[in-house]
Amino acid sequence: MLKCRLVKFCLVFASMVLLVACASAEKKLTDKKCGTCHSLDVVYNKNYTEGTWQNVIDAMKLSGINTSSTEDAQILKYLTEKHGI
């Protein structure tokens, strides 16, 4: 019984660590890409819908930001989860 609880605890803990690491990586990417041209306050003081954040990313790509489609998805995910409405 104790062994089973320990295994469950370890699985939950590992999942939490992984989630934090992913969120941290997404934030670092967003900071790096958006912070190239803007103060991060300009970005993080906004709260938009997912569609509006997508439009912002598309506009930034037209302005010259160099991101892959994978990076776009990670940035969109982070902005929508942390600064979405």
N, C-alpha and C positions, 0 to 999 in steps of 0.2 A: 504494500500500500504506500509506504513512504517512498519507495523507488519510483512508483508511478507518478506521485506528486512532484517528485524532483524532475522527472522527465518532462512533465507538463510545464513546470516552471521554466525550465531551460528553453523549451520551445517558444513559450510566450516571450521570454526575455530576448531571445535571438531575433524573433520577429520584430520586436520593438526597436532593437538596435538597427536592424536592416531598414526599417521605415525612416528612422532618424537620419541614417546615412544617405538614403536616397533623397530625402527632402533637403539635406545639407548640400548634396551634389547639385540638385536643381537650383538651389539658391545661389550657389557659387557660379554656376553657369549664367544665370540671369544677371547677377552682379557684374560678371565679366563682360557679357555682351552688351547689356544696356548701359553699364557704367562707362563704356568706351566714349560715348558721346554726351551722356547726361549725368547730372548729379543723381544719385539713386533716390533722393527725396522726390524728384520729379516722377519717378516710376512708382515708388512705394506709397505715395500719398494719394494714389488713385484706387478706386474700387469700381471695376467694370464687370460686365457679364462676360462669359466665355467668348461669345461672338465679337464683342467689342475688343477684347484682348487680342483675338485673332486678327482683327482689322488693324490694330496697332502694330502687331508683328509684321503683317504684310506691308504696311506703310514703311516700316523701318527697313525692310528688305529692299524696297524700292529706293530708299535713301542711301543704301550701300552697306548695310550690316551684312556680314558674311556668316551665315548660319546654315547648317544642314537641316533637312526635314526632321531628323531625329532630335536635333537641338531645339528646333522650333516647337516640337511637341513637348519637350521637357520644360521649356520656358513657359509655354501656354499652360501646362499642368500646374506649375508652381504659381504663376500669377492668378490663375483661376481659383486654386485652393486657398491661397493666402490673401489675395486681394480681389476676390470676386464678390459679386452680389447675386 
